[in-house]
Amino acid sequence: MSAIDDLPPLREVISRHGLSARKSLGQNFLLDLNLTAKIARCAGDLHGSDVLEVGPGPGGLTRGLLAEGARKVVAVEKDRRCIPALEEIARAYEGRLEILEGDALELDLSQHLNPPIRIVSNLPYNVGTELLTRWLDPPEWPPFWTSLTLMFQLEVAQRITAKAGEKHYGRLAVLAGWRTDARIVMKLSPEAFTPAPKVRSAVVTLNCLPEPRYPANPKILRDLVARAFNQRRKMLRASLKGLRPDIEDRLVSAGIKPTDRAETVDIERFCALARSLEKP
């Protein structure tokens, strides 16, 4: 019996179902159920919310989410080996866990979830950043979710939460900071996982803003920021010269020196430049 429910400890579950973590799937399992419950609490009060979890594996975080009161958890798992273990959890928490076998990058999840919706996941390392950028850049804002509570490698978490002028500041920080309040809420050592990864990990919460922090066309801002940070060591007058013949004048009008580099420009001024680029 585990510390949070009447189901067996995760080591027993993994052993019984032969669930060795697969590097090809970016899997690193959390076995401490008290820790998974703590991560679930980082997402706030889950009562009355549906929760989307991507890559549940043997279900450690899944059990934490259910034990912490999630109305319903929709767990998307690509590894068929994990499905029987998740089905055991579904039987213990009758009617509160829906298991979808497949790739979260390819599934339409809207029909399985009802608002308010929170996304809480120990994301597989190989798809984590791509999923995050999709959730931050939907066709319409606000998105279908109210908050994201996600585990990443520590360096990725720092790239999400960095401010202008900091070492890790880049495209991810601009996209996250433009539309959410993002912060690191927990750091984990490699020893918390099986197998232990070579890097530290961190949990990031991103709370959805009802409107973006500053007005800007999303496509223009996305393309502008990508171009600026693709050549982050160059002055912006050089890295952005292909956008407009008068790019230096537009930089100045946005409060940016043509000799500035992308890593020194805050979100507000990137948005001002995006608005300028929208004009003929």
VMD Tcl script that draws the C-alpha trace (Angstrom):
set ca {
  {0.00 0.00 0.00}
  {1.32 3.46 -0.89}
  {1.29 6.62 1.19}
  {-1.44 8.35 -0.86}
  {-3.87 5.56 -1.83}
  {-4.54 1.83 -1.48}
  {-2.71 0.84 -4.65}
  {0.69 -0.93 -4.60}
  {3.98 1.03 -4.49}
  {5.25 2.09 -7.91}
  {8.35 -0.12 -7.77}
  {6.06 -3.13 -7.42}
  {3.86 -1.91 -10.30}
  {6.88 -1.37 -12.57}
  {8.34 -4.77 -11.71}
  {5.05 -6.62 -12.21}
  {4.39 -5.04 -15.62}
  {8.00 -5.02 -16.84}
  {8.05 -1.25 -17.29}
  {11.72 -0.39 -17.69}
  {12.01 3.22 -18.88}
  {12.82 3.62 -22.57}
  {15.29 6.29 -23.63}
  {13.73 6.37 -27.11}
  {10.49 7.63 -25.53}
  {12.21 10.16 -23.26}
  {11.01 8.27 -20.17}
  {12.23 8.93 -16.63}
  {9.84 7.65 -13.96}
  {9.14 9.32 -10.61}
  {8.67 6.60 -7.98}
  {8.11 8.67 -4.80}
  {4.34 9.08 -4.53}
  {4.68 11.75 -1.83}
  {6.75 13.73 -4.37}
  {4.21 13.24 -7.19}
  {1.44 14.46 -4.86}
  {3.57 17.52 -4.06}
  {3.94 18.23 -7.79}
  {0.17 17.88 -8.18}
  {-0.32 20.49 -5.44}
  {1.89 22.92 -7.40}
  {-0.99 23.12 -9.90}
  {-3.27 24.63 -7.27}
  {-6.69 23.44 -6.14}
  {-7.64 20.66 -8.55}
  {-11.17 20.14 -7.21}
  {-13.65 20.96 -9.96}
  {-11.01 20.85 -12.73}
  {-10.26 18.37 -15.49}
  {-6.54 17.63 -15.82}
  {-4.64 16.63 -18.95}
  {-1.54 14.55 -18.32}
  {0.86 13.64 -21.14}
  {3.20 10.69 -20.69}
  {1.94 9.27 -17.39}
  {4.09 6.11 -17.63}
  {3.23 3.81 -14.72}
  {0.99 6.48 -13.22}
  {2.88 8.04 -10.31}
  {1.81 11.61 -11.08}
  {-1.61 10.33 -12.20}
  {-2.20 8.95 -8.74}
  {-1.01 12.21 -7.20}
  {-3.46 14.22 -9.30}
  {-6.38 11.96 -8.41}
  {-5.46 11.86 -4.72}
  {-5.31 15.67 -4.70}
  {-8.90 15.86 -5.93}
  {-8.84 16.32 -9.71}
  {-12.38 15.98 -11.04}
  {-11.10 13.93 -13.96}
  {-7.69 13.08 -15.39}
  {-7.21 12.40 -19.09}
  {-3.91 10.54 -19.43}
  {-2.31 10.33 -22.90}
  {0.23 7.52 -23.14}
  {2.16 6.44 -26.24}
  {3.81 3.40 -24.63}
  {1.34 0.49 -24.79}
  {3.24 -1.34 -22.03}
  {1.97 1.23 -19.50}
  {-1.73 0.87 -20.30}
  {-2.44 -2.12 -17.96}
  {-0.87 -0.27 -15.01}
  {-2.97 2.81 -15.79}
  {-6.10 0.68 -16.08}
  {-5.52 -0.54 -12.51}
  {-5.56 3.10 -11.38}
  {-8.74 3.74 -13.39}
  {-10.48 0.90 -11.56}
  {-9.39 2.24 -8.17}
  {-10.59 5.78 -9.00}
  {-13.78 4.75 -10.76}
  {-14.99 7.21 -13.40}
  {-12.20 9.75 -12.82}
  {-9.42 8.51 -15.13}
  {-9.67 8.30 -18.91}
  {-6.74 6.69 -20.71}
  {-5.94 7.61 -24.32}
  {-3.32 5.53 -26.09}
  {-1.50 7.56 -28.72}
  {0.74 10.52 -29.49}
  {-0.29 13.79 -27.79}
  {1.10 15.69 -30.80}
  {-1.48 14.02 -33.05}
  {-4.62 13.65 -30.90}
  {-7.56 16.08 -30.67}
  {-8.19 16.19 -26.94}
  {-10.95 18.83 -26.83}
  {-13.81 16.31 -26.77}
  {-12.36 14.53 -23.73}
  {-12.03 17.54 -21.40}
  {-14.42 20.05 -19.85}
  {-13.43 23.49 -18.49}
  {-11.77 24.49 -16.32}
  {-8.81 22.50 -17.64}
  {-5.33 22.30 -16.20}
  {-2.38 20.55 -17.85}
  {-0.03 18.79 -15.43}
  {2.72 16.55 -16.80}
  {6.17 15.13 -16.32}
  {6.71 15.61 -20.04}
  {8.82 13.15 -22.02}
  {12.09 14.98 -22.72}
  {11.90 14.39 -26.46}
  {8.57 16.23 -27.02}
  {8.33 18.61 -24.07}
  {9.39 21.84 -25.79}
  {7.26 21.19 -28.87}
  {4.15 20.55 -26.77}
  {4.78 23.70 -24.75}
  {5.10 25.92 -27.83}
  {1.86 24.48 -29.22}
  {0.03 25.20 -25.98}
  {1.44 28.75 -25.88}
  {0.60 29.50 -29.51}
  {-2.96 28.30 -30.26}
  {-5.09 29.80 -33.05}
  {-7.10 31.80 -30.49}
  {-6.39 33.23 -27.04}
  {-7.31 32.52 -24.28}
  {-6.58 28.81 -24.89}
  {-8.52 25.77 -23.69}
  {-6.36 25.48 -20.55}
  {-6.12 27.76 -17.51}
  {-2.69 26.68 -16.27}
  {0.28 24.51 -17.16}
  {2.34 22.71 -14.51}
  {5.13 20.95 -16.35}
  {8.41 19.26 -15.57}
  {11.43 19.94 -17.78}
  {15.17 19.69 -17.66}
  {16.31 22.57 -15.44}
  {17.95 24.41 -18.33}
  {14.69 24.34 -20.33}
  {12.78 25.60 -17.27}
  {15.25 28.48 -17.00}
  {14.76 29.27 -20.69}
  {10.99 29.49 -20.11}
  {11.18 31.81 -17.11}
  {14.20 34.00 -17.98}
  {14.02 37.80 -18.21}
  {15.70 40.09 -20.74}
  {19.44 40.33 -20.15}
  {19.68 36.95 -18.42}
  {21.76 34.09 -19.78}
  {18.81 31.84 -20.69}
  {16.57 34.55 -22.18}
  {15.33 33.67 -25.66}
  {12.37 32.72 -27.82}
  {10.72 30.49 -25.22}
  {10.89 33.18 -22.55}
  {9.25 35.73 -24.86}
  {6.42 33.37 -25.88}
  {5.79 32.30 -22.28}
  {6.12 35.74 -20.72}
  {3.88 37.39 -23.32}
  {0.81 35.32 -22.49}
  {1.41 33.76 -19.06}
  {2.87 34.26 -15.62}
  {5.65 31.66 -15.59}
  {7.83 30.63 -12.65}
  {9.88 27.72 -11.40}
  {8.14 26.19 -8.36}
  {10.29 23.12 -7.65}
  {13.71 21.70 -8.52}
  {14.47 17.98 -8.49}
  {17.75 16.10 -8.37}
  {18.47 13.29 -10.85}
  {18.14 10.76 -8.01}
  {14.39 11.42 -7.84}
  {13.97 9.54 -11.14}
  {14.40 6.00 -12.43}
  {16.61 5.87 -14.39}
  {18.43 8.95 -13.08}
  {18.96 11.45 -15.91}
  {22.27 13.27 -16.30}
  {20.69 16.67 -15.60}
  {18.59 18.29 -12.89}
  {14.89 18.87 -13.50}
  {12.41 21.56 -12.50}
  {8.66 22.09 -12.35}
  {7.34 25.24 -14.03}
  {3.87 26.72 -13.60}
  {2.44 28.94 -16.33}
  {-0.83 30.66 -15.45}
  {-2.81 31.86 -18.45}
  {-3.38 35.61 -18.78}
  {-6.85 36.56 -20.08}
  {-5.14 38.71 -22.73}
  {-1.51 38.91 -23.88}
  {0.60 41.26 -21.80}
  {1.06 43.69 -24.72}
  {-0.82 43.97 -28.03}
  {0.87 42.29 -31.02}
  {0.00 40.11 -33.99}
  {0.95 36.58 -32.83}
  {2.34 35.45 -36.18}
  {4.42 38.58 -36.68}
  {5.76 38.41 -33.11}
  {6.55 34.69 -33.41}
  {8.44 35.15 -36.69}
  {10.22 38.27 -35.45}
  {11.43 36.64 -32.25}
  {12.56 33.48 -34.08}
  {14.59 35.53 -36.53}
  {16.08 37.71 -33.79}
  {17.23 34.79 -31.63}
  {18.38 32.57 -34.48}
  {21.33 34.95 -34.72}
  {21.36 36.12 -31.13}
  {24.97 37.32 -31.19}
  {24.31 39.69 -34.08}
  {23.05 43.24 -33.75}
  {19.35 43.45 -34.54}
  {19.90 45.75 -37.51}
  {21.80 42.83 -39.07}
  {19.69 39.86 -37.95}
  {16.42 41.62 -38.95}
  {17.60 43.41 -42.09}
  {15.57 41.12 -44.36}
  {12.25 42.11 -42.77}
  {11.98 45.72 -44.01}
  {14.27 48.16 -45.88}
  {13.69 50.69 -43.08}
  {14.24 48.24 -40.20}
  {16.58 50.61 -38.35}
  {13.89 53.32 -38.24}
  {11.33 50.79 -37.02}
  {13.70 49.57 -34.32}
  {14.19 53.11 -33.08}
  {10.42 53.76 -33.11}
  {9.98 50.68 -30.86}
  {12.54 51.98 -28.38}
  {15.27 49.59 -29.55}
  {18.77 50.64 -30.57}
  {19.76 49.14 -33.97}
  {22.97 47.96 -32.28}
  {21.08 46.07 -29.54}
  {21.13 42.27 -29.50}
  {17.99 40.16 -29.06}
  {18.92 39.00 -25.56}
  {18.72 42.59 -24.24}
  {15.26 43.42 -25.63}
  {12.31 42.87 -23.30}
  {8.89 41.56 -24.32}
  {7.25 44.98 -24.36}
  {9.69 46.31 -26.96}
  {9.47 43.14 -29.08}
  {5.70 43.66 -29.15}
  {6.15 47.33 -30.08}
  {8.39 46.29 -32.97}
  {5.85 43.65 -34.07}
  {3.16 46.36 -34.19}
  {5.47 48.56 -36.25}
  {6.15 45.73 -38.71}
  {2.42 45.28 -39.21}
  {2.20 48.75 -40.73}
  {2.98 49.28 -44.44}
}
mol new
graphics top color blue
foreach p $ca { graphics top sphere $p radius 0.5 }
foreach p [lrange $ca 0 end-1] q [lrange $ca 1 end] { graphics top cylinder $p $q radius 0.2 }
display resetview
